Amino acid sequence: MSTKSSSGRPLFVRLKSSRGRTVSSQRWLTRQLNDPFVQQAKTSGYRSRAAFKLLGIDDKFKIFKPGLTVVDLGAAPGGWTQVALEKVGKKGNVVGIDLTPMDSIEGAQLICGDFCDPQVLEQLKAELPGPVNIVLSDMAAPSTGHPQTDHIRIMGLAEEAFAFAVEVLAHNGVFVAKVLRGGTEKDLLSLLKKHFEKVTHFKPPASRSDSAEMFVVALRFRP
């Protein structure tokens, strides 16, 4: 647990022992212990610090309104789903899907399965009450440590999410997807600009400065 100095500022926390951990795992744990968004997520009851990335996106672009229908792709462990539920309220609908099983979240419909599997995709569509207002994708394949390969894999997921969004989004809908620094590939960016009035890249304050992740935000869908 993080401690504070007499001035109220958090003190840097160091691990007392490695306890058999690898160097990389020690670095990860140290970063987690000293990450203010990790601590704030625990205080606020969010399942992950990623909740603050979505909150940052909403602060910038005002994508949420009460009563909207939201689909959260790559939802585990549920931080984005929690934020979406708070924003759309009891009259809204939130459906989340992920390969990783999640504990239930009151008010949300959660599906465990591979979004890229046609049968699972049909199951997801069957859960939708009608046209969707917001499609969110925080999907990411496990890192290979090879930047070019990771970029190709995450762009593939973003393209899958976009294809789904085009099928289900309502007029004026919103699409948000994780990409890696270096920008969205030209083909996907061209498609987004054909279907949305405004397309931009954004790195929310909660996204770590040393992370290559960014988000593409596409506003006002035109079927």
ZASEZA-334660 format. One record per residue (C-alpha): x negated, y, z negated; residue in three letters. Coordinates in steps of 0.02 Angstrom, whole numbers. Each point is the difference from the previous one (the first is absolute). Last residue first. Layout:
% ZASEZA-334660
<pt <X; Y; Z>; 'ALA'>
...
This chain:
% ZASEZA-334660
<pt <1241; 235; 2114>; 'PRO'>
<pt <-71; 169; -54>; 'ARG'>
<pt <-81; -12; -171>; 'PHE'>
<pt <-22; 158; -103>; 'ARG'>
<pt <-170; -19; -84>; 'LEU'>
<pt <-152; -110; 26>; 'ALA'>
<pt <-128; -9; -141>; 'VAL'>
<pt <-163; -92; 33>; 'VAL'>
<pt <-86; -43; -161>; 'PHE'>
<pt <-184; -2; -43>; 'MET'>
<pt <-116; -135; -65>; 'GLU'>
<pt <-189; 10; 15>; 'ALA'>
<pt <-21; 3; -190>; 'SER'>
<pt <-139; 100; -81>; 'ASP'>
<pt <117; 145; -39>; 'SER'>
<pt <123; -117; -85>; 'ARG'>
<pt <180; 23; 57>; 'SER'>
<pt <92; 83; -144>; 'ALA'>
<pt <-18; 173; 81>; 'PRO'>
<pt <94; -59; 156>; 'PRO'>
<pt <-95; -21; 164>; 'LYS'>
<pt <112; 55; 143>; 'PHE'>
<pt <4; -29; 187>; 'HIS'>
<pt <135; 83; 105>; 'THR'>
<pt <145; -38; 116>; 'VAL'>
<pt <145; 121; 29>; 'LYS'>
<pt <150; -17; 115>; 'GLU'>
<pt <-3; -189; 0>; 'PHE'>
<pt <27; -130; 136>; 'HIS'>
<pt <-120; 52; 137>; 'LYS'>
<pt <-126; 65; -126>; 'LYS'>
<pt <-1; -168; -87>; 'LEU'>
<pt <-33; -91; 163>; 'LEU'>
<pt <-147; 113; 41>; 'SER'>
<pt <-71; -26; -174>; 'LEU'>
<pt <16; -188; 20>; 'LEU'>
<pt <-92; 0; 166>; 'ASP'>
<pt <-131; 124; -59>; 'LYS'>
<pt <-51; -101; -153>; 'GLU'>
<pt <41; 90; -162>; 'THR'>
<pt <-140; 98; -76>; 'GLY'>
<pt <-179; -33; -44>; 'GLY'>
<pt <43; -30; -180>; 'ARG'>
<pt <104; -157; -21>; 'LEU'>
<pt <188; -15; 20>; 'VAL'>
<pt <145; -16; -124>; 'LYS'>
<pt <173; 30; 70>; 'ALA'>
<pt <142; 124; -25>; 'VAL'>
<pt <152; 6; 116>; 'PHE'>
<pt <145; 120; -24>; 'VAL'>
<pt <176; 2; 73>; 'GLY'>
<pt <79; 148; 90>; 'ASN'>
<pt <119; -118; 92>; 'HIS'>
<pt <5; -167; -90>; 'ALA'>
<pt <-145; -119; -4>; 'LEU'>
<pt <26; -187; 29>; 'VAL'>
<pt <-78; -53; 165>; 'GLU'>
<pt <-128; 140; 15>; 'VAL'>
<pt <-54; -35; -179>; 'ALA'>
<pt <-33; -184; 37>; 'PHE'>
<pt <-116; 44; 145>; 'ALA'>
<pt <-84; 129; -113>; 'PHE'>
<pt <-31; -129; -137>; 'ALA'>
<pt <-78; -120; 125>; 'GLU'>
<pt <-111; 141; 65>; 'GLU'>
<pt <-54; 43; -177>; 'ALA'>
<pt <-42; -183; -31>; 'LEU'>
<pt <-108; -6; 155>; 'GLY'>
<pt <-82; 162; -52>; 'MET'>
<pt <-46; -82; -165>; 'ILE'>
<pt <-82; -146; 90>; 'ARG'>
<pt <-94; 105; 128>; 'ILE'>
<pt <-67; 117; -135>; 'HIS'>
<pt <-56; -145; -110>; 'ASP'>
<pt <-94; -76; 147>; 'THR'>
<pt <-87; 164; 40>; 'GLN'>
<pt <-44; 33; -182>; 'PRO'>
<pt <-74; -173; -38>; 'HIS'>
<pt <19; -32; -186>; 'GLY'>
<pt <134; -129; 40>; 'THR'>
<pt <134; 92; -97>; 'SER'>
<pt <162; -94; -32>; 'PRO'>
<pt <136; 59; 120>; 'ALA'>
<pt <91; 160; -45>; 'ALA'>
<pt <185; 44; -6>; 'MET'>
<pt <50; 165; -80>; 'ASP'>
<pt <139; 17; 126>; 'SER'>
<pt <151; 109; -35>; 'LEU'>
<pt <154; 5; 112>; 'VAL'>
<pt <121; 140; -45>; 'ILE'>
<pt <180; 35; 52>; 'ASN'>
<pt <53; -177; 45>; 'VAL'>
<pt <156; -37; 102>; 'PRO'>
<pt <121; -120; -85>; 'GLY'>
<pt <15; -97; -163>; 'PRO'>
<pt <-167; -86; 31>; 'LEU'>
<pt <-18; -174; -74>; 'GLU'>
<pt <25; -86; 168>; 'ALA'>
<pt <-145; 100; 72>; 'LYS'>
<pt <-116; -73; -131>; 'LEU'>
<pt <59; -177; 35>; 'GLN'>
<pt <-30; 31; 186>; 'GLU'>
<pt <-177; 55; -41>; 'LEU'>
<pt <-27; -156; -105>; 'VAL'>
<pt <50; -107; 150>; 'GLN'>
<pt <-111; 100; 119>; 'PRO'>
<pt <-153; -17; -115>; 'ASP'>
<pt <-97; 165; 4>; 'CYS'>
<pt <80; 57; -164>; 'PHE'>
<pt <-69; -155; -84>; 'ASP'>
<pt <108; -44; -149>; 'GLY'>
<pt <65; 46; -171>; 'CYS'>
<pt <153; 111; 13>; 'ILE'>
<pt <53; 129; -129>; 'LEU'>
<pt <169; 89; -8>; 'GLN'>
<pt <-15; 150; -115>; 'ALA'>
<pt <116; 64; -138>; 'GLY'>
<pt <-92; -81; -144>; 'GLU'>
<pt <-174; -50; 52>; 'ILE'>
<pt <-31; -188; 3>; 'SER'>
<pt <-175; -66; -31>; 'ASP'>
<pt <-95; -11; 162>; 'MET'>
<pt <-63; -147; 104>; 'PRO'>
<pt <-142; 45; 119>; 'THR'>
<pt <38; -9; 186>; 'LEU'>
<pt <96; 163; -16>; 'ASP'>
<pt <171; 75; 31>; 'ILE'>
<pt <98; 142; -79>; 'GLY'>
<pt <179; 56; 30>; 'VAL'>
<pt <61; 163; -76>; 'VAL'>
<pt <179; 65; 12>; 'ASN'>
<pt <69; 168; -56>; 'GLY'>
<pt <155; 42; -101>; 'LYS'>
<pt <-89; -42; -163>; 'LYS'>
<pt <-140; 124; 32>; 'GLY'>
<pt <-98; 32; 160>; 'VAL'>
<pt <-153; 74; -88>; 'LYS'>
<pt <-13; -114; -150>; 'GLU'>
<pt <25; -153; 108>; 'LEU'>
<pt <-134; 58; 123>; 'ALA'>
<pt <-123; 27; -143>; 'VAL'>
<pt <30; -175; -68>; 'GLN'>
<pt <-16; -77; 173>; 'THR'>
<pt <-165; 91; 23>; 'TRP'>
<pt <-68; -73; -162>; 'GLY'>
<pt <64; -176; 35>; 'GLY'>
<pt <-145; -123; -17>; 'PRO'>
<pt <22; -31; 142>; 'ALA'>
<pt <97; 100; 131>; 'ALA'>
<pt <-93; -41; 160>; 'GLY'>
<pt <145; 70; 100>; 'LEU'>
<pt <119; 112; -99>; 'ASP'>
<pt <167; 27; 88>; 'VAL'>
<pt <102; 151; -55>; 'VAL'>
<pt <185; 43; 14>; 'THR'>
<pt <43; 178; -54>; 'LEU'>
<pt <128; 49; -132>; 'GLY'>
<pt <-101; 135; -87>; 'PRO'>
<pt <-133; 82; 109>; 'LYS'>
<pt <-180; -50; 35>; 'PHE'>
<pt <-120; 62; 134>; 'ILE'>
<pt <-49; 165; -80>; 'LYS'>
<pt <-160; 14; 106>; 'PHE'>
<pt <-136; 55; -123>; 'LYS'>
<pt <77; -49; -167>; 'ASP'>
<pt <65; -160; 82>; 'ASP'>
<pt <-174; -49; 58>; 'ILE'>
<pt <-70; 35; -173>; 'GLY'>
<pt <137; -105; -81>; 'LEU'>
<pt <-45; -139; 122>; 'LEU'>
<pt <-182; 9; -51>; 'LYS'>
<pt <52; 12; -183>; 'PHE'>
<pt <88; -168; 10>; 'ALA'>
<pt <-164; -74; 60>; 'ALA'>
<pt <-60; 8; -181>; 'ARG'>
<pt <95; -162; -26>; 'SER'>
<pt <149; -76; -92>; 'ARG'>
<pt <68; 169; -52>; 'TYR'>
<pt <55; 22; -181>; 'GLY'>
<pt <-50; 183; -14>; 'SER'>
<pt <-134; -30; -131>; 'THR'>
<pt <-71; -150; 93>; 'LYS'>
<pt <0; 96; 164>; 'ALA'>
<pt <-85; 147; -87>; 'GLN'>
<pt <-142; -112; -59>; 'GLN'>
<pt <-28; -69; 174>; 'VAL'>
<pt <16; 175; 72>; 'PHE'>
<pt <-134; 65; -119>; 'PRO'>
<pt <-126; -130; 64>; 'ASP'>
<pt <-135; -30; -131>; 'ASN'>
<pt <50; -177; -50>; 'LEU'>
<pt <36; -45; 180>; 'GLN'>
<pt <-170; 62; 58>; 'ARG'>
<pt <-87; -100; -135>; 'THR'>
<pt <99; -155; 49>; 'LEU'>
<pt <-45; 19; 184>; 'TRP'>
<pt <-185; 28; -37>; 'ARG'>
<pt <-4; -152; -113>; 'GLN'>
<pt <88; -103; 135>; 'SER'>
<pt <-131; 54; 128>; 'SER'>
<pt <-145; -43; -116>; 'VAL'>
<pt <73; -172; -33>; 'THR'>
<pt <78; -35; -169>; 'ARG'>
<pt <-78; -125; -119>; 'GLY'>
<pt <47; 96; -157>; 'ARG'>
<pt <-73; 162; 73>; 'SER'>
<pt <-12; 83; -170>; 'SER'>
<pt <46; 165; -83>; 'LYS'>
<pt <88; 69; 154>; 'LEU'>
<pt <-15; 188; 12>; 'ARG'>
<pt <143; 124; -22>; 'VAL'>
<pt <-25; 182; 51>; 'PHE'>
<pt <83; 113; -126>; 'LEU'>
<pt <171; 74; 35>; 'PRO'>
<pt <18; 188; -33>; 'ARG'>
<pt <90; 54; -158>; 'GLY'>
<pt <-134; 123; -56>; 'SER'>
<pt <-47; -116; -143>; 'SER'>
<pt <-38; -133; 129>; 'SER'>
<pt <126; -127; 55>; 'LYS'>
<pt <3; -190; 4>; 'THR'>
<pt <45; -116; 142>; 'SER'>
<pt <62; -174; -42>; 'MET'>
